[in-house]
Amino acid sequence: GDSGDREQIMKANPSVPHRTSWAAISRMRKNLPSEESWRLEGLGIWYAEAPGVVIAPEDWDALHDEQSFGADDIALGIDVNPERTHASIGMAARRPDGQYHVELVEERRGTAWVVPYVVERVKSNNLRAVVIDGQSPAAPFIDELARNKVRVTRTGVLEMGLACAGFYDKAVSGVLRHIGQHQLGTSLNEARKRELPNGMWAWNRRGVASDITPIVSVTLALWAVDNSKVERPRRGSGQGRRVVVG
């Protein structure tokens, strides 16, 4: 209805009209830069999603399973933001019921922590793969991890397109589960599509302040769960059955 509707204004602002006058509301409306700001500030109408969001928040929430865990084919994905101020390590695996599990294992400021953390995880868990996009700001870790005897599966444009498509398909078809970590939900909301030269798409930041490293890291890890060409992180490692712990 009309966004000047008095009933809606009173619902959104319980202090009207007893403590806040209609004149004050009118002044606030004049001072707000746009109709959208008024709907948000004056009427309390929040948009569930920003324009261009790839997976709607309510669809992501529908995949929430507090008890979810990964049992087989555990893989890690690593991503770093372009400013190198933030890094995330995501995990994906197959659940006992055959569906897929994704989880943000660790996210911290800076990058110095990444290699020691991954080396430790590879030692203590039987992992299927550690994945880094070769075109991403995380690429320098590939050689650094190799020096620490961890073999990384390096992805390129094709694999990144396949990884994003796979993540999207599994989410939309309902075979993906997560444990409701707010960082994952927030980064998914901040992620947009970037067209790739091959007609596919990859995750892209909505703005410079957006941190999408959590969603990129789990997307790469999820791609590795089903991919037969991934590198085992260390020699002689089997199927990757132990659960990754932080």
C-alpha positions, 0 to 999 in steps of 0.5 A: 500500500501507500508507504505513508500509511499511518497504521504501518508507521505506527506499527513500525514506530510504537512511540507514534503519536504519543512520544513522537509527533506526526510532525517529527515523522514528516520531518524524518521522511523529508530528510531521508534521501530516498523512498527506499530509505524511508521504507527501511527507516520509517516503516521498518520494511527490510528487503530479505535480499539485496538485488542480484543476490544469487541464492535467496536468504530464505532458500539458504535457511531452508538448508540449515541442519544443526546436526549436519556433519561430513563423514567421507571425502573431506576437502578443504578450500582456501580463499583470501580477499584481494587486500590480503586482510582476511582469509577463510578455510572452508570444508565440504564432505559427503554426509552419511545419508549421501547428501553434502555438508559445507562448513566454514572451518576457520576465518581470521584476519591476515594471512600468516596463519593459513599455511601452518593451520592447513599443514596441521589439518592435513597431518591430523585428518585424512583429507581428499583434497586441499583446493586453491584457485590458481587465479585468486589472491590465495595462489601464493599458498600453493608453493608455500604448502608444497614446501611443507609437503602438502599437495594442493589441487589448483583450479583455473577458470573452468574449474571455478565455473564448474565449482560455482555451478555445482554449489548452486545446483546442490543448494537449489536441489536441496542436497546441500546442508550447513550448520547455520554459521552466520559468516557463511550466510552473510558472505553468500548475501554479499556475493554476486555473479561475475561472468567468465569467458567460457559463459559460466560464472564465478562469485564476485564481491558486491563491493570492496567492503564485502568479504566473500572468502567464506562462500568461495572457500566452501564452494572450492571444497565442495567441487573437490568432494566429487572430482576424481582428478584432485590431488591427495594432499599427502602420499598414501592418504585414503578416502578422507574419513576423519572429521575436520576439527578447528 
